[in-house]
Amino acid sequence: MTDATAITRQAKSNLAFALRILPKERRESAVVFYAFCRVVDDLADDLGIPLEDRERALDAWKEGLQKGFTDPGPLEGEVIALRDRWSIPGELLVAIVEGCQMDLRPQRFESWEELSGYTWRVACAVGLVAMRIFGAKEEASSRYAEALGHALQITNILRDVGEDWRNGGRIYLPMEELRAAGYSEDDLDKGVVDERFLTVMKSMARRAEDYFETARGCLPVGDKEAMVAAEIMRSIYSSLLEKMRRDGFRVFDRRYSLSKARKMAIFSRHLISVGFSVE
């Protein structure tokens, strides 16, 4: 078992679930890419590792991707091979690392315009890499990947509001929208869920829904089969968003997820829609 495979198996994420649908060669490459994303994201988030060590590790990833690794480990070597195999623009991989570097210290994003720069790095760039691994060919799939990236990351932000605050006082909701609703950081610390909080959450949810709809509308027919794993992610996360909305965004006392049975139903539906089976 490679390092990438072990990392992916340990992480029971929705993306790892969706990758099952890919043909073997592309699935193996997607596993490597997922492991890369998981490792750099964990470096940003693991408060058990000294900040200086996390900074150095992410700087090493960025420099290695830009200039070449002096002494690459197994995963670094696999990522470079992946980049070369599928002609992935190196700047996309660097952008993902830069997005994780933004998480090293708690930030405040004044507006959606500022926040969208972050979501582009940590989600849209991921989608633009993934579509190449999946085998998408048409230019419209790039627009799909970017729209879906924003939608997925907004959904993550809404799900993780409480967890992010507890993990070093992080806020990924636009500060101007919190202020407009009259909701303070003290309210966030107390886990207050009221009309002020719901105003902000519903506004962000509508933004995510618009991006989900944009993605759904611009996926080209010619790439429909290649992008089935992405479509599974779209269905899972849009269902997750709807579940949070129906439940009143009780994100301080629960972590929302879909049952394995629900995810399998989504998986099967998309499998049938393109008429092929998992290898």
C-alpha positions in Angstrom: 0.0 0.0 0.0 1.4 3.4 -1.0 1.5 6.4 1.4 -1.2 8.0 -0.7 -3.5 5.0 -0.5 -3.1 4.7 3.3 -3.9 8.4 3.7 -7.0 8.2 1.6 -8.3 5.1 3.3 -7.9 6.7 6.7 -9.8 9.8 5.7 -13.5 8.9 5.4 -14.4 11.9 3.3 -17.1 12.5 0.7 -14.4 13.0 -1.9 -12.7 9.7 -1.1 -16.1 8.1 -1.4 -16.8 9.6 -4.8 -13.4 8.5 -6.2 -14.6 4.9 -6.2 -16.4 5.5 -9.5 -13.2 6.3 -11.5 -11.5 3.9 -13.8 -8.5 2.2 -12.2 -5.7 4.3 -13.7 -7.5 7.6 -13.0 -8.6 6.5 -9.5 -5.0 5.7 -8.5 -4.0 9.2 -9.6 -6.9 10.8 -7.8 -5.9 9.0 -4.7 -2.5 10.5 -4.9 -4.0 14.0 -5.4 -6.4 13.5 -2.5 -3.6 12.5 -0.3 -1.6 15.6 -1.2 -4.6 17.8 -0.4 -5.2 16.0 2.8 -1.6 16.3 3.9 -1.2 20.1 3.2 -4.6 20.8 4.8 -3.7 18.9 7.9 -0.4 20.8 8.1 -2.4 24.0 8.3 -5.0 22.8 10.8 -3.1 20.6 13.3 -2.6 22.8 16.3 -0.7 20.0 17.9 2.2 20.7 15.6 4.2 23.9 16.4 3.3 26.8 14.0 6.9 27.2 12.9 7.1 23.5 11.9 3.9 23.8 9.9 5.1 26.9 8.2 8.3 25.2 7.2 6.5 22.1 5.9 4.1 24.1 3.7 7.0 26.3 2.5 8.9 23.1 1.5 5.9 21.9 -0.5 5.5 25.2 -2.3 9.2 25.5 -3.1 9.4 21.8 -4.2 6.5 22.2 -6.5 8.0 25.4 -8.0 11.6 24.5 -8.2 11.8 20.7 -7.6 12.2 18.7 -4.4 15.9 18.2 -3.4 15.1 14.9 -1.7 11.5 13.9 -2.4 9.7 11.5 -0.1 7.2 8.9 -1.5 4.3 11.3 -1.6 6.3 14.2 -3.1 7.5 11.9 -5.8 4.0 10.7 -6.6 2.7 14.2 -6.8 5.4 15.2 -9.3 4.7 12.1 -11.4 1.0 12.9 -11.2 1.5 16.5 -12.4 3.6 15.4 -15.3 1.4 12.5 -16.3 -1.8 14.5 -16.6 -0.2 17.8 -17.7 -1.4 19.6 -14.6 -0.4 23.3 -14.4 2.0 23.6 -11.5 0.5 26.9 -10.4 -2.7 25.1 -9.5 -0.9 22.8 -7.0 0.9 25.8 -5.6 -2.4 27.7 -5.2 -3.7 24.8 -3.1 -0.7 25.1 -0.8 -1.1 28.9 -0.6 -4.7 28.4 0.4 -3.6 26.2 3.2 -1.0 28.7 4.2 -3.8 31.2 4.7 -5.2 28.9 7.3 -2.0 28.9 9.5 -3.3 31.9 11.4 -6.9 32.9 12.0 -8.0 35.4 9.4 -11.0 37.7 8.9 -12.5 38.1 5.5 -14.2 41.4 5.1 -16.4 40.6 2.2 -17.4 37.7 -0.1 -15.0 39.1 -2.7 -12.1 38.6 -0.2 -13.4 35.2 0.9 -13.8 34.0 -2.7 -10.0 34.4 -3.2 -9.5 31.9 -0.4 -12.2 29.5 -1.7 -10.7 29.6 -5.1 -7.4 28.4 -3.8 -8.6 25.7 -1.5 -11.5 24.4 -3.6 -11.7 25.8 -7.2 -8.0 25.0 -7.8 -8.6 21.5 -6.5 -11.5 21.1 -9.0 -9.3 22.4 -11.9 -6.7 19.7 -11.1 -9.3 17.0 -10.5 -11.0 17.6 -13.9 -7.7 16.9 -15.7 -7.3 13.7 -13.7 -10.9 12.7 -14.4 -10.3 13.1 -18.1 -12.5 16.2 -18.9 -11.6 17.8 -22.2 -13.9 20.7 -22.8 -13.3 24.3 -21.7 -16.8 24.6 -20.1 -15.7 22.0 -17.6 -13.3 24.6 -16.2 -16.2 26.9 -15.5 -18.0 23.9 -13.9 -15.0 23.1 -11.7 -14.7 26.7 -10.4 -18.4 27.1 -9.7 -18.6 23.7 -8.0 -15.5 24.5 -6.0 -17.0 27.7 -4.5 -20.3 25.8 -3.8 -18.5 22.9 -2.0 -16.3 25.2 0.1 -19.2 27.5 1.1 -21.1 24.4 2.3 -18.0 23.3 4.3 -17.8 26.7 5.8 -21.4 26.6 6.9 -21.1 23.1 8.3 -17.9 24.0 10.2 -18.7 27.4 11.8 -18.6 26.1 15.3 -15.6 23.8 14.8 -13.6 26.6 13.1 -14.3 29.0 15.9 -13.1 26.4 18.5 -10.1 25.7 16.4 -8.2 28.9 17.0 -11.0 31.4 16.6 -11.3 31.1 12.9 -14.2 32.9 11.1 -14.9 32.2 7.4 -18.2 34.1 7.2 -17.9 37.6 5.7 -17.4 40.1 8.5 -19.5 42.8 6.7 -22.4 40.4 6.5 -22.1 39.5 10.2 -22.0 43.2 11.2 -25.0 44.0 8.9 -27.0 41.3 10.8 -25.8 42.6 14.2 -24.1 39.3 15.0 -20.8 39.7 17.0 -17.8 37.5 17.7 -19.0 37.2 21.2 -22.2 35.8 19.9 -20.2 33.3 17.9 -18.2 32.3 21.0 -21.5 31.7 22.9 -22.9 29.7 20.0 -25.9 31.9 19.6 -28.4 30.7 16.9 -31.0 33.3 16.3 -32.5 35.3 13.5 -29.3 37.4 13.2 -27.2 34.2 12.8 -29.7 32.6 10.4 -29.8 35.7 8.2 -26.1 35.3 7.5 -26.2 31.5 7.2 -29.2 31.7 4.8 -27.5 34.3 2.7 -24.3 32.2 2.3 -26.5 29.1 1.6 -28.2 31.0 -1.2 -24.8 31.9 -2.6 -23.8 28.2 -2.5 -27.0 27.2 -4.2 -26.4 29.7 -7.0 -23.0 28.1 -7.6 -24.4 24.6 -7.5 -26.9 25.6 -10.1 -24.3 27.3 -12.2 -22.2 24.2 -12.1 -25.1 22.0 -13.0 -26.0 24.2 -16.0 -22.5 24.4 -17.6 -21.3 20.8 -17.5 -20.8 19.9 -21.2 -22.4 16.7 -22.5 -19.1 15.5 -23.8 -17.6 15.5 -20.3 -20.6 14.1 -18.5 -19.0 10.6 -18.1 -15.6 12.0 -17.1 -17.1 14.2 -14.4 -19.3 11.7 -12.7 -17.2 11.8 -9.5 -17.6 15.6 -9.4 -21.4 15.2 -10.0 -21.5 12.8 -7.1 -19.9 15.5 -4.9 -22.3 18.1 -6.2 -25.3 15.9 -5.2 -23.9 14.9 -1.8 -23.0 18.5 -0.8 -26.2 20.1 -2.1 -28.1 17.5 -0.1 -26.0 18.3 2.9 -26.7 22.0 2.5 -30.4 21.3 2.3 -30.2 19.2 5.4 -28.6 22.0 7.4 -31.1 24.5 6.1 -34.1 22.3 7.1 -32.5 21.8 10.6 -32.0 25.5 11.2 -28.2 25.4 10.9 -27.6 24.0 14.4 -23.8 23.9 13.6 -22.6 24.6 17.1 -23.9 21.4 18.6 -23.8 18.9 15.7 -21.7 18.0 12.7 -23.9 17.4 9.7 -23.4 14.5 7.3 -25.3 12.2 5.1 -25.7 8.5 6.0 -23.8 5.9 4.0 -27.1 4.6 2.6 -28.0 8.1 1.3 -24.5 8.5 -0.3 -24.8 5.0 -1.8 -28.1 6.0 -3.4 -26.5 9.1 -4.9 -23.6 7.1 -6.0 -25.8 4.5 -7.7 -28.0 7.0 -9.4 -25.0 8.7 -11.1 -23.5 5.4 -12.0 -26.7 4.4 -13.8 -26.9 7.8 -15.5 -23.7 7.2 -17.4 -24.2 3.5 -17.9 -20.9 2.1 -16.5 -19.8 0.2 -13.4 -16.9 0.6 -11.0 -13.8 -1.5 -11.8 
